[in-house]
């Protein structure tokens, strides 16, 4: 079960990323994408119109497939705090 504090930290991190206006490196975006999808239990195939982007997204999900929802939330928050909020 996900505790309220982690859920709040995750939601705050998602809001921070959604409001972020500077360009982000593709590898960071792919990690955030995979952690977000797992944290939200959304395992649908990527929906981009560009096959290459879909392949990268699918690969990112494949690499992170063995982590739990809780771990995905924690990793998402850690990545935002380390890579974005420290700038």
Biopython code that builds the backbone (N, CA, C, O; Angstrom):
import numpy as np
from Bio.PDB.StructureBuilder import StructureBuilder

atoms = [
    (1, "UNK", "N", (0.843, -1.190, 0.000)),
    (1, "UNK", "CA", (0.000, 0.000, 0.000)),
    (1, "UNK", "C", (0.882, 1.246, 0.000)),
    (1, "UNK", "O", (1.915, 1.290, 0.667)),
    (2, "UNK", "N", (0.465, 2.239, -0.745)),
    (2, "UNK", "CA", (1.214, 3.484, -0.862)),
    (2, "UNK", "C", (0.769, 4.434, 0.248)),
    (2, "UNK", "O", (-0.422, 4.691, 0.422)),
    (3, "UNK", "N", (1.745, 4.950, 0.994)),
    (3, "UNK", "CA", (1.372, 5.871, 2.064)),
    (3, "UNK", "C", (1.079, 7.262, 1.492)),
    (3, "UNK", "O", (1.494, 7.606, 0.385)),
    (4, "UNK", "N", (0.355, 8.037, 2.282)),
    (4, "UNK", "CA", (-0.089, 9.357, 1.826)),
    (4, "UNK", "C", (1.078, 10.292, 1.543)),
    (4, "UNK", "O", (1.014, 11.093, 0.611)),
    (5, "UNK", "N", (2.139, 10.202, 2.331)),
    (5, "UNK", "CA", (3.290, 11.082, 2.131)),
    (5, "UNK", "C", (3.953, 10.818, 0.784)),
    (5, "UNK", "O", (4.284, 11.760, 0.063)),
    (6, "UNK", "N", (4.151, 9.547, 0.438)),
    (6, "UNK", "CA", (4.759, 9.218, -0.853)),
    (6, "UNK", "C", (3.845, 9.665, -1.987)),
    (6, "UNK", "O", (4.321, 10.208, -2.984)),
    (7, "UNK", "N", (2.548, 9.446, -1.852)),
    (7, "UNK", "CA", (1.604, 9.856, -2.888)),
    (7, "UNK", "C", (1.665, 11.363, -3.102)),
    (7, "UNK", "O", (1.632, 11.830, -4.241)),
    (8, "UNK", "N", (1.754, 12.124, -2.017)),
    (8, "UNK", "CA", (1.832, 13.579, -2.128)),
    (8, "UNK", "C", (3.144, 14.002, -2.786)),
    (8, "UNK", "O", (3.148, 14.866, -3.663)),
    (9, "UNK", "N", (4.252, 13.401, -2.368)),
    (9, "UNK", "CA", (5.553, 13.728, -2.960)),
    (9, "UNK", "C", (5.561, 13.405, -4.462)),
    (9, "UNK", "O", (6.093, 14.167, -5.270)),
    (10, "UNK", "N", (4.963, 12.264, -4.817)),
    (10, "UNK", "CA", (4.878, 11.871, -6.220)),
    (10, "UNK", "C", (4.035, 12.875, -7.006)),
    (10, "UNK", "O", (4.447, 13.333, -8.072)),
    (11, "UNK", "N", (2.868, 13.214, -6.488)),
    (11, "UNK", "CA", (1.996, 14.180, -7.169)),
    (11, "UNK", "C", (2.674, 15.537, -7.322)),
    (11, "UNK", "O", (2.546, 16.180, -8.364)),
    (12, "UNK", "N", (3.392, 15.973, -6.293)),
    (12, "UNK", "CA", (4.128, 17.241, -6.365)),
    (12, "UNK", "C", (5.216, 17.178, -7.439)),
    (12, "UNK", "O", (5.421, 18.140, -8.179)),
    (13, "UNK", "N", (5.910, 16.042, -7.518)),
    (13, "UNK", "CA", (6.962, 15.885, -8.522)),
    (13, "UNK", "C", (6.367, 15.885, -9.929)),
    (13, "UNK", "O", (6.938, 16.478, -10.844)),
    (14, "UNK", "N", (5.232, 15.227, -10.103)),
    (14, "UNK", "CA", (4.560, 15.208, -11.408)),
    (14, "UNK", "C", (4.138, 16.626, -11.792)),
    (14, "UNK", "O", (4.328, 17.041, -12.935)),
    (15, "UNK", "N", (3.574, 17.361, -10.854)),
    (15, "UNK", "CA", (3.185, 18.751, -11.122)),
    (15, "UNK", "C", (4.398, 19.597, -11.498)),
    (15, "UNK", "O", (4.330, 20.430, -12.401)),
    (16, "UNK", "N", (5.507, 19.372, -10.794)),
    (16, "UNK", "CA", (6.733, 20.113, -11.082)),
    (16, "UNK", "C", (7.191, 19.846, -12.511)),
    (16, "UNK", "O", (7.540, 20.781, -13.232)),
    (17, "UNK", "N", (7.196, 18.597, -12.925)),
    (17, "UNK", "CA", (7.614, 18.243, -14.286)),
    (17, "UNK", "C", (6.646, 18.825, -15.305)),
    (17, "UNK", "O", (7.070, 19.338, -16.341)),
    (18, "UNK", "N", (5.358, 18.750, -15.025)),
    (18, "UNK", "CA", (4.369, 19.282, -15.962)),
    (18, "UNK", "C", (4.503, 20.792, -16.143)),
    (18, "UNK", "O", (4.181, 21.322, -17.207)),
    (19, "UNK", "N", (4.972, 21.480, -15.116)),
    (19, "UNK", "CA", (5.139, 22.932, -15.183)),
    (19, "UNK", "C", (6.533, 23.352, -15.661)),
    (19, "UNK", "O", (6.778, 24.536, -15.888)),
    (20, "UNK", "N", (7.434, 22.397, -15.811)),
    (20, "UNK", "CA", (8.816, 22.679, -16.190)),
    (20, "UNK", "C", (8.851, 23.108, -17.654)),
    (20, "UNK", "O", (8.277, 22.440, -18.513)),
    (21, "UNK", "N", (9.519, 24.213, -17.936)),
    (21, "UNK", "CA", (9.476, 24.746, -19.302)),
    (21, "UNK", "C", (10.781, 24.593, -20.087)),
    (21, "UNK", "O", (10.779, 24.720, -21.312)),
    (22, "UNK", "N", (11.877, 24.328, -19.408)),
    (22, "UNK", "CA", (13.149, 24.145, -20.121)),
    (22, "UNK", "C", (13.185, 22.765, -20.783)),
    (22, "UNK", "O", (12.539, 21.827, -20.315)),
    (23, "UNK", "N", (13.947, 22.650, -21.876)),
    (23, "UNK", "CA", (14.061, 21.337, -22.523)),
    (23, "UNK", "C", (14.747, 20.332, -21.599)),
    (23, "UNK", "O", (15.637, 20.686, -20.826)),
    (24, "UNK", "N", (14.326, 19.096, -21.691)),
    (24, "UNK", "CA", (14.899, 18.029, -20.874)),
    (24, "UNK", "C", (15.565, 17.001, -21.777)),
    (24, "UNK", "O", (15.107, 16.767, -22.896)),
    (25, "UNK", "N", (16.644, 16.387, -21.299)),
    (25, "UNK", "CA", (17.311, 15.350, -22.091)),
    (25, "UNK", "C", (16.372, 14.157, -22.323)),
    (25, "UNK", "O", (15.562, 13.814, -21.462)),
    (26, "UNK", "N", (16.494, 13.549, -23.474)),
    (26, "UNK", "CA", (15.612, 12.446, -23.843)),
    (26, "UNK", "C", (15.711, 11.283, -22.863)),
    (26, "UNK", "O", (14.696, 10.668, -22.537)),
    (27, "UNK", "N", (16.910, 10.970, -22.390)),
    (27, "UNK", "CA", (17.041, 9.832, -21.470)),
    (27, "UNK", "C", (16.313, 10.094, -20.152)),
    (27, "UNK", "O", (15.742, 9.173, -19.568)),
    (28, "UNK", "N", (16.328, 11.322, -19.687)),
    (28, "UNK", "CA", (15.607, 11.686, -18.472)),
    (28, "UNK", "C", (14.096, 11.579, -18.701)),
    (28, "UNK", "O", (13.374, 11.043, -17.861)),
    (29, "UNK", "N", (13.631, 12.081, -19.821)),
    (29, "UNK", "CA", (12.204, 11.999, -20.140)),
    (29, "UNK", "C", (11.724, 10.556, -20.214)),
    (29, "UNK", "O", (10.627, 10.235, -19.759)),
    (30, "UNK", "N", (12.552, 9.687, -20.792)),
    (30, "UNK", "CA", (12.157, 8.285, -20.916)),
    (30, "UNK", "C", (12.081, 7.594, -19.550)),
    (30, "UNK", "O", (11.183, 6.786, -19.312)),
    (31, "UNK", "N", (13.006, 7.907, -18.668)),
    (31, "UNK", "CA", (12.950, 7.342, -17.320)),
    (31, "UNK", "C", (11.704, 7.838, -16.595)),
    (31, "UNK", "O", (10.980, 7.054, -15.981)),
    (32, "UNK", "N", (11.459, 9.149, -16.670)),
    (32, "UNK", "CA", (10.264, 9.704, -16.030)),
    (32, "UNK", "C", (9.001, 9.062, -16.601)),
    (32, "UNK", "O", (8.072, 8.740, -15.861)),
    (33, "UNK", "N", (8.975, 8.879, -17.905)),
    (33, "UNK", "CA", (7.831, 8.256, -18.585)),
    (33, "UNK", "C", (7.581, 6.859, -18.018)),
    (33, "UNK", "O", (6.456, 6.523, -17.648)),
    (34, "UNK", "N", (8.634, 6.053, -17.954)),
    (34, "UNK", "CA", (8.484, 4.673, -17.497)),
    (34, "UNK", "C", (8.033, 4.629, -16.038)),
    (34, "UNK", "O", (7.121, 3.877, -15.695)),
    (35, "UNK", "N", (8.659, 5.423, -15.185)),
    (35, "UNK", "CA", (8.283, 5.431, -13.767)),
    (35, "UNK", "C", (6.845, 5.911, -13.587)),
    (35, "UNK", "O", (6.102, 5.366, -12.771)),
    (36, "UNK", "N", (6.458, 6.929, -14.349)),
    (36, "UNK", "CA", (5.096, 7.452, -14.260)),
    (36, "UNK", "C", (4.076, 6.392, -14.663)),
    (36, "UNK", "O", (3.077, 6.186, -13.975)),
    (37, "UNK", "N", (4.335, 5.725, -15.779)),
    (37, "UNK", "CA", (3.401, 4.707, -16.267)),
    (37, "UNK", "C", (3.253, 3.567, -15.252)),
    (37, "UNK", "O", (2.141, 3.110, -14.985)),
    (38, "UNK", "N", (4.374, 3.112, -14.692)),
    (38, "UNK", "CA", (4.322, 2.024, -13.717)),
    (38, "UNK", "C", (3.625, 2.495, -12.440)),
    (38, "UNK", "O", (2.800, 1.772, -11.881)),
    (39, "UNK", "N", (3.950, 3.692, -11.981)),
    (39, "UNK", "CA", (3.333, 4.228, -10.762)),
    (39, "UNK", "C", (1.820, 4.345, -10.905)),
    (39, "UNK", "O", (1.091, 4.232, -9.919)),
    (40, "UNK", "N", (1.356, 4.566, -12.106)),
    (40, "UNK", "CA", (-0.074, 4.698, -12.357)),
    (40, "UNK", "C", (-0.709, 3.425, -12.906)),
    (40, "UNK", "O", (-1.863, 3.430, -13.337)),
    (41, "UNK", "N", (0.052, 2.342, -12.886)),
    (41, "UNK", "CA", (-0.423, 1.034, -13.360)),
    (41, "UNK", "C", (-1.005, 1.120, -14.761)),
    (41, "UNK", "O", (-2.022, 0.497, -15.065)),
    (42, "UNK", "N", (-0.359, 1.887, -15.594)),
    (42, "UNK", "CA", (-0.797, 2.061, -16.978)),
    (42, "UNK", "C", (0.186, 1.318, -17.871)),
    (42, "UNK", "O", (1.275, 1.813, -18.160)),
    (43, "UNK", "N", (-0.206, 0.137, -18.299)),
    (43, "UNK", "CA", (0.691, -0.696, -19.083)),
    (43, "UNK", "C", (0.272, -0.787, -20.549)),
    (43, "UNK", "O", (0.643, -1.727, -21.252)),
    (44, "UNK", "N", (-0.502, 0.197, -21.001)),
    (44, "UNK", "CA", (-0.891, 0.248, -22.401)),
    (44, "UNK", "C", (0.339, 0.571, -23.254)),
    (44, "UNK", "O", (1.304, 1.171, -22.782)),
    (45, "UNK", "N", (0.278, 0.166, -24.492)),
    (45, "UNK", "CA", (1.378, 0.468, -25.408)),
    (45, "UNK", "C", (1.489, 1.971, -25.617)),
    (45, "UNK", "O", (0.485, 2.682, -25.571)),
    (46, "UNK", "N", (2.714, 2.462, -25.848)),
    (46, "UNK", "CA", (2.890, 3.900, -26.120)),
    (46, "UNK", "C", (2.022, 4.322, -27.304)),
    (46, "UNK", "O", (1.807, 3.547, -28.236)),
    (47, "UNK", "N", (1.533, 5.548, -27.258)),
    (47, "UNK", "CA", (0.583, 5.993, -28.265)),
    (47, "UNK", "C", (1.092, 7.070, -29.206)),
    (47, "UNK", "O", (0.292, 7.808, -29.782)),
    (48, "UNK", "N", (2.390, 7.177, -29.372)),
    (48, "UNK", "CA", (2.920, 8.189, -30.280)),
    (48, "UNK", "C", (2.650, 7.799, -31.728)),
    (48, "UNK", "O", (2.546, 6.617, -32.055)),
    (49, "UNK", "N", (2.539, 8.793, -32.582)),
    (49, "UNK", "CA", (2.367, 8.532, -34.014)),
    (49, "UNK", "C", (3.697, 8.196, -34.685)),
    (49, "UNK", "O", (3.729, 7.792, -35.848)),
    (50, "UNK", "N", (4.784, 8.365, -33.950)),
    (50, "UNK", "CA", (6.112, 8.114, -34.507)),
    (50, "UNK", "C", (6.620, 6.763, -33.992)),
    (50, "UNK", "O", (6.831, 6.602, -32.790)),
    (51, "UNK", "N", (6.819, 5.796, -34.886)),
    (51, "UNK", "CA", (7.253, 4.466, -34.458)),
    (51, "UNK", "C", (8.548, 4.469, -33.650)),
    (51, "UNK", "O", (8.679, 3.692, -32.704)),
    (52, "UNK", "N", (9.492, 5.312, -33.998)),
    (52, "UNK", "CA", (10.759, 5.340, -33.278)),
    (52, "UNK", "C", (10.559, 5.786, -31.831)),
    (52, "UNK", "O", (11.173, 5.229, -30.921)),
    (53, "UNK", "N", (9.710, 6.779, -31.614)),
    (53, "UNK", "CA", (9.413, 7.233, -30.250)),
    (53, "UNK", "C", (8.727, 6.115, -29.470)),
    (53, "UNK", "O", (9.043, 5.882, -28.303)),
    (54, "UNK", "N", (7.793, 5.428, -30.113)),
    (54, "UNK", "CA", (7.136, 4.295, -29.466)),
    (54, "UNK", "C", (8.152, 3.233, -29.052)),
    (54, "UNK", "O", (8.042, 2.650, -27.974)),
    (55, "UNK", "N", (9.131, 2.987, -29.902)),
    (55, "UNK", "CA", (10.158, 1.988, -29.593)),
    (55, "UNK", "C", (10.976, 2.408, -28.376)),
    (55, "UNK", "O", (11.248, 1.584, -27.503)),
    (56, "UNK", "N", (11.367, 3.670, -28.307)),
    (56, "UNK", "CA", (12.124, 4.146, -27.150)),
    (56, "UNK", "C", (11.297, 4.063, -25.872)),
    (56, "UNK", "O", (11.801, 3.660, -24.823)),
    (57, "UNK", "N", (10.028, 4.445, -25.963)),
    (57, "UNK", "CA", (9.158, 4.377, -24.792)),
    (57, "UNK", "C", (8.950, 2.928, -24.344)),
    (57, "UNK", "O", (8.996, 2.629, -23.151)),
    (58, "UNK", "N", (8.723, 2.045, -25.297)),
    (58, "UNK", "CA", (8.544, 0.634, -24.964)),
    (58, "UNK", "C", (9.805, 0.069, -24.320)),
    (58, "UNK", "O", (9.722, -0.716, -23.375)),
    (59, "UNK", "N", (10.956, 0.460, -24.821)),
    (59, "UNK", "CA", (12.217, 0.010, -24.245)),
    (59, "UNK", "C", (12.382, 0.521, -22.815)),
    (59, "UNK", "O", (12.826, -0.222, -21.939)),
    (60, "UNK", "N", (12.034, 1.763, -22.579)),
    (60, "UNK", "CA", (12.129, 2.328, -21.229)),
    (60, "UNK", "C", (11.217, 1.563, -20.268)),
    (60, "UNK", "O", (11.606, 1.273, -19.137)),
    (61, "UNK", "N", (10.024, 1.244, -20.716)),
    (61, "UNK", "CA", (9.112, 0.460, -19.881)),
    (61, "UNK", "C", (9.652, -0.945, -19.639)),
    (61, "UNK", "O", (9.555, -1.472, -18.531)),
    (62, "UNK", "N", (10.213, -1.539, -20.664)),
    (62, "UNK", "CA", (10.779, -2.880, -20.531)),
    (62, "UNK", "C", (11.909, -2.896, -19.501)),
    (62, "UNK", "O", (12.005, -3.825, -18.699)),
    (63, "UNK", "N", (12.755, -1.879, -19.523)),
    (63, "UNK", "CA", (13.884, -1.814, -18.602)),
    (63, "UNK", "C", (13.429, -1.645, -17.151)),
    (63, "UNK", "O", (14.113, -2.089, -16.230)),
    (64, "UNK", "N", (12.295, -1.015, -16.952)),
    (64, "UNK", "CA", (11.809, -0.748, -15.596)),
    (64, "UNK", "C", (10.698, -1.709, -15.167)),
    (64, "UNK", "O", (10.084, -1.505, -14.120)),
    (65, "UNK", "N", (10.436, -2.728, -15.941)),
    (65, "UNK", "CA", (9.253, -3.560, -15.718)),
    (65, "UNK", "C", (9.247, -4.328, -14.402)),
    (65, "UNK", "O", (8.178, -4.723, -13.937)),
    (66, "UNK", "N", (10.369, -4.545, -13.807)),
    (66, "UNK", "CA", (10.435, -5.371, -12.601)),
    (66, "UNK", "C", (10.272, -4.573, -11.299)),
    (66, "UNK", "O", (10.387, -5.141, -10.212)),
    (67, "UNK", "N", (10.011, -3.287, -11.397)),
    (67, "UNK", "CA", (9.874, -2.503, -10.170)),
    (67, "UNK", "C", (8.399, -2.385, -9.781)),
    (67, "UNK", "O", (7.505, -2.451, -10.624)),
    (68, "UNK", "N", (8.181, -2.210, -8.499)),
    (68, "UNK", "CA", (6.817, -2.092, -7.981)),
    (68, "UNK", "C", (6.284, -0.681, -8.196)),
    (68, "UNK", "O", (7.026, 0.230, -8.565)),
    (69, "UNK", "N", (5.009, -0.519, -7.965)),
    (69, "UNK", "CA", (4.378, 0.799, -8.052)),
    (69, "UNK", "C", (5.045, 1.753, -7.064)),
    (69, "UNK", "O", (5.374, 2.887, -7.409)),
    (70, "UNK", "N", (5.239, 1.286, -5.842)),
    (70, "UNK", "CA", (5.865, 2.121, -4.814)),
    (70, "UNK", "C", (7.277, 2.519, -5.226)),
    (70, "UNK", "O", (7.659, 3.682, -5.093)),
    (71, "UNK", "N", (8.042, 1.571, -5.718)),
    (71, "UNK", "CA", (9.412, 1.868, -6.135)),
    (71, "UNK", "C", (9.432, 2.835, -7.320)),
    (71, "UNK", "O", (10.303, 3.702, -7.399)),
    (72, "UNK", "N", (8.487, 2.692, -8.230)),
    (72, "UNK", "CA", (8.405, 3.603, -9.370)),
    (72, "UNK", "C", (8.128, 5.027, -8.900)),
    (72, "UNK", "O", (8.709, 5.983, -9.414)),
    (73, "UNK", "N", (7.250, 5.159, -7.933)),
    (73, "UNK", "CA", (6.943, 6.487, -7.384)),
    (73, "UNK", "C", (8.182, 7.080, -6.709)),
    (73, "UNK", "O", (8.509, 8.251, -6.903)),
    (74, "UNK", "N", (8.863, 6.254, -5.916)),
    (74, "UNK", "CA", (10.063, 6.725, -5.233)),
    (74, "UNK", "C", (11.138, 7.147, -6.235)),
    (74, "UNK", "O", (11.772, 8.189, -6.070)),
    (75, "UNK", "N", (11.338, 6.335, -7.273)),
    (75, "UNK", "CA", (12.365, 6.646, -8.274)),
    (75, "UNK", "C", (12.010, 7.917, -9.053)),
    (75, "UNK", "O", (12.894, 8.709, -9.380)),
    (76, "UNK", "N", (10.734, 8.113, -9.347)),
    (76, "UNK", "CA", (10.291, 9.313, -10.041)),
    (76, "UNK", "C", (10.622, 10.552, -9.200)),
    (76, "UNK", "O", (11.192, 11.521, -9.702)),
    (77, "UNK", "N", (10.255, 10.503, -7.916)),
    (77, "UNK", "CA", (10.508, 11.630, -7.009)),
    (77, "UNK", "C", (12.005, 11.888, -6.891)),
    (77, "UNK", "O", (12.444, 13.035, -6.971)),
    (78, "UNK", "N", (12.788, 10.836, -6.702)),
    (78, "UNK", "CA", (14.239, 10.980, -6.580)),
    (78, "UNK", "C", (14.850, 11.608, -7.827)),
    (78, "UNK", "O", (15.715, 12.479, -7.733)),
    (79, "UNK", "N", (14.399, 11.164, -8.984)),
    (79, "UNK", "CA", (14.922, 11.685, -10.244)),
    (79, "UNK", "C", (14.598, 13.165, -10.403)),
    (79, "UNK", "O", (15.452, 13.941, -10.833)),
    (80, "UNK", "N", (13.397, 13.557, -10.068)),
    (80, "UNK", "CA", (13.008, 14.968, -10.157)),
    (80, "UNK", "C", (13.832, 15.802, -9.188)),
    (80, "UNK", "O", (14.332, 16.868, -9.547)),
    (81, "UNK", "N", (13.971, 15.319, -7.970)),
    (81, "UNK", "CA", (14.722, 16.074, -6.972)),
    (81, "UNK", "C", (16.204, 16.185, -7.339)),
    (81, "UNK", "O", (16.820, 17.232, -7.143)),
    (82, "UNK", "N", (16.757, 15.122, -7.861)),
    (82, "UNK", "CA", (18.183, 15.096, -8.193)),
    (82, "UNK", "C", (18.489, 15.866, -9.480)),
    (82, "UNK", "O", (19.429, 16.660, -9.522)),
    (83, "UNK", "N", (17.698, 15.633, -10.523)),
    (83, "UNK", "CA", (18.020, 16.167, -11.844)),
    (83, "UNK", "C", (17.380, 17.510, -12.163)),
    (83, "UNK", "O", (17.930, 18.268, -12.962)),
    (84, "UNK", "N", (16.248, 17.825, -11.570)),
    (84, "UNK", "CA", (15.548, 19.048, -11.953)),
    (84, "UNK", "C", (15.518, 20.103, -10.854)),
    (84, "UNK", "O", (15.784, 21.277, -11.110)),
    (85, "UNK", "N", (15.199, 19.694, -9.653)),
    (85, "UNK", "CA", (15.070, 20.686, -8.572)),
    (85, "UNK", "C", (16.423, 21.200, -8.103)),
    (85, "UNK", "O", (16.498, 22.246, -7.457)),
    (86, "UNK", "N", (17.477, 20.486, -8.416)),
    (86, "UNK", "CA", (18.814, 20.923, -7.983)),
    (86, "UNK", "C", (19.418, 21.965, -8.931)),
    (86, "UNK", "O", (20.480, 22.521, -8.651)),
    (87, "UNK", "N", (18.746, 22.223, -10.040)),
    (87, "UNK", "CA", (19.274, 23.192, -11.023)),
    (87, "UNK", "C", (19.066, 24.612, -10.579)),
    (87, "UNK", "O", (19.450, 25.543, -11.287)),
]
sb = StructureBuilder()
sb.init_structure("model")
sb.init_model(0)
sb.init_chain("A")
sb.init_seg("    ")
for serial, (resi, resn, name, xyz) in enumerate(atoms, 1):
    if name == "N":
        sb.init_residue(resn, " ", resi, " ")
    sb.init_atom(name, np.array(xyz, "f"), 0.0, 1.0, " ", f" {name:<3s}", serial, name[0])
structure = sb.get_structure()
